[in-house]
Each structure stands twice: as structure tokens, then as C-alpha cells.
Amino acid sequence: QAAEAPDAGEADKGQPVEGMPASDFKTKFSRCFEYRNDSLVNGLAGGQVWGLKDLSICRDLHPTFVSNSVLLYEDKLSAIRPNEELARKQYLLVDGKLVPFEEAEKLKKEKEAAPAASP
């Protein structure tokens, strides 16, 4: 008798699981999941973020993924994380450093409010 794969329980329930091949994820779940954006992993390109389609049947079939997205990296489902963690982020160059857009706006306002330094 063959031993079951470690994640077989979740996979049998029809849910994406970490570690499954990206090709299996796309084949089994593309009816309810769609590509959202590319993602850097450890500073390297190659990650893809997929999220649940906004369809009631998909929300019913995959309730965990209403608030979570999946990260495909190195040909497998590498992570299941909250949507906001995997959302596309905008960055601005501030004083030679890449800073998230929201933080850059805050720094800009603080800089404008600070009195000018005298020479």
C-alpha cells in the first residue's frame, strides 16, 4: 500500500496547498484564480501573485482565499499570504533610497513642515 503525500488531505478537499507544482495549481484552479502581478522574491524577479476571482461560486468554493493570495515561485506554490502582503507596491526614490509610496509621501510632508536649516 502506497503512502499518501503529506498535503493530500488539503489537496483532496479541492484547495490550493503550499508546495504543489505551479502547473497543477494553474490546471486545477484557473477557473477561480487569476494572475494579479509579478513579485520579487529575495530581490529576484520570477514570482507571480494569483488571487481569487470576484465570483460568488469561487468565494463559496475557496473561502480562505477571499483574504489570501498565492505566490508562485520556482515552479511551485511557494506561499499563501494575506492579500495586502502580496499586493503590488509602488516605490519612490527618496534621498537615494527606494521607499514605499505611502511612506515617501509622509516623509515629503514632514520635510516640507520642518524649518529650513540655516547655513
C-alpha positions, 0 to 999 in steps of 0.5 A, a space after each residue: 500500500 502506497 503512502 499518501 503525500 503529506 498535503 493530500 488531505 488539503 489537496 483532496 478537499 479541492 484547495 490550493 496547498 503550499 508546495 504543489 507544482 505551479 502547473 497543477 495549481 494553474 490546471 486545477 484552479 484557473 477557473 477561480 484564480 487569476 494572475 494579479 502581478 509579478 513579485 520579487 522574491 529575495 530581490 529576484 524577479 520570477 514570482 507571480 501573485 494569483 488571487 481569487 476571482 470576484 465570483 460568488 461560486 469561487 468565494 463559496 468554493 475557496 473561502 480562505 482565499 477571499 483574504 489570501 493570495 498565492 505566490 508562485 515561485 520556482 515552479 511551485 506554490 511557494 506561499 499563501 499570504 494575506 492579500 495586502 502582503 502580496 499586493 503590488 507596491 509602488 516605490 519612490 526614490 527618496 534621498 537615494 533610497 527606494 521607499 514605499 509610496 505611502 511612506 515617501 509621501 509622509 516623509 515629503 510632508 514632514 520635510 516640507 513642515 520642518 524649518 529650513 536649516 540655516 547655513 
